[in-house]
Each structure stands twice: as structure tokens, then as C-alpha cells.
Amino acid sequence: MEQNTNVSVTSNISSPVSDTSATIRAKETAGRAAVDALVKSGMKLGLGTGSTAVHAIRRTGELFSQGTLRDICVFATSFQSEIECEKSGIPFYPLNSRELSGCLDLTIDGADEVDPQNRLIKGGGGALLIEKIAAYASTAYAITVDESKIVTGLGTGFPVPVEVIPEARVTAGRALEKLGAVVTLREALRKAGPVITEHGNLILDIKFSSPIDPEMMEREINQIPGVVENGFFTRIRPAVYIGRFDGKVEVRQ
């Protein structure tokens, strides 16, 4: 019989409907700026997931339909992104396809938090596993965010997602608590029960009460049996396009 655990339950933390008009404009400005500056014809391009990354997809689609971008091969990091690519008329392929061969010239994605060293928390939309595969398969990596996502430290604000196989829900939760985390099982919106990722796994959202070393924590969490991946992105430092609420874009290398 399964024993009790201290893992609590929370609803899906991704809530784009709460964005203000200024936030939406800042996200769009950042996404368009990154595409205009970085995406070139002939690229193998990764396109991310979420309420900021969607603007990069739409801008890419605009340039592709105009003929400004030609011969691009896109990898979309989630079903949501694939659907957005379809709407925008962008051809996309599996990362293992002959067209991509597991390599990307550039990936543009969003983030939930960015610290002063351009280390990230990602996975609020639940696509952290494929997002990390795309990031680490890319020669260049760019993140687009609005200015509210810039923080002084990771792990104590926005929850860090940890994708686990269902059988490890309790055991991985206990191991995360031993690392000092408060653990909650992410529950779905408009569906009874937990969020199920596109690979059939669960997401445990974790927070720390005091500052932590995100590079060390990324390694430690992935050593827990049953953990598939976690939302700390520290092994690759992206260029960060920050949409300011005054309409400007700051680029931080």
C-alpha cells in the first residue's frame, strides 16, 4: 500500500490569461526582436513553448510567408508549438528526422525566470523535457521574456518543475524534500487530476525557502531515481531578449 507523503497538490501554474496588455506587448516585442535579429534563411530552427515563445513562432511565420525566410527546417518543442506552426504555415520536423539530424542552429524559447547570470527556470507550460533537449542540441540559444521575469535568484519565487515517472511520485517527492524543497503535484485546469506531460509523466513543482545554487541543484535533482528532467537550465547561457513595458527591448548576453 502506498504510504502517505507530504507532497501537496496545486493547479496548473501557467496562467497567461492573467497577463496585462503591457505584459503581452512586452512579450510580443521581445519575440519579434529575437527573430528579426537571429533567424536566417536555411536554418535548422528550434521554436519553444509558452506565452512568450508563441510570438517568435508567429513572427517566423510572417517572414516565411513573405518569402523573407526561405528553406528553414523547424523543430517545435510541444504539441502547442506544432499547432502554432501549422497556423503560421511553418514546416516542422522531428528532431530525429533526416532534415534535422538531431542538430539545431538556433533555438528561441521563453523562460519563467532569468537570473543575473542568464540561468533559467523553464517548464511552467510543462514542456521542460523537450525544451531542454532542444536547447542543448542548439549551436545558439536565445530566450525572450518580459521584464517581470528578471530576478536576482532562482528557486525561491517561481516554482521549479520536476518531471517524474508516475511510479516515482512519492519517492521522488521525498527525495526533493530532503534537498530542502516544498513539493506540490501539479494539477490540471479544466480536467480532473494531475497534469500529464506529452510523454506520460507527472510534474512536481518545487520551491525553496532560501537561496540555492541552481547549477548544483540541477545536477542533484537529476540524480534522483525516477526523475526525467528538471526546470533549471544552467549549462547553456542564452542571449536574453527582454521586452520592457515602455516598448523597448534590452538584449543581455
Order of alpha helices (4+ residues) and beta strands (2+ residues): beta-alpha-beta-alpha-beta-alpha-beta-beta-beta-alpha-beta-beta-alpha-beta-beta-alpha-beta-beta-beta-beta
